[in-house]
Amino acid sequence: MFCILIDDDAIFNYIHEKTIRTLCPECNVKSFLSSRQALEFVVQNAIENPNQQAWMFLDINMPEFNGFEFLDKLQNRAPDYMDNNNIFILTSSLNEKDKKKAALYPALKGYLEKPLNREQLAEILDK
């Protein structure tokens, strides 16, 4: 199993990565503080490992480009990636506008509030 964490907050990345590694010791976890670096990695990985299924946890509010811009860029550069993987939006804001915007991305598997707790992650990783 492959998990990708994309959040400009190092503390949230650390907490989520540590929890995933505890729940799933065999999981390969890659975390990014930069949405730009994450996009380059994900696109390259989609090309090199097209059949590898991933669980991605993506923050909305990031400095280089936000989570929605990330999804748009990903859709343009690796069109099948969103449909073939498990992508979840993470947010520390409960902005209704963001929830409505997330609904425009049918490939998203969920809209989750940070920080994720152990039970939430266990349920997601078991699917």
Order of alpha helices (4+ residues) and beta strands (2+ residues): beta-alpha-beta-alpha-beta-alpha-alpha-beta-alpha-beta-alpha
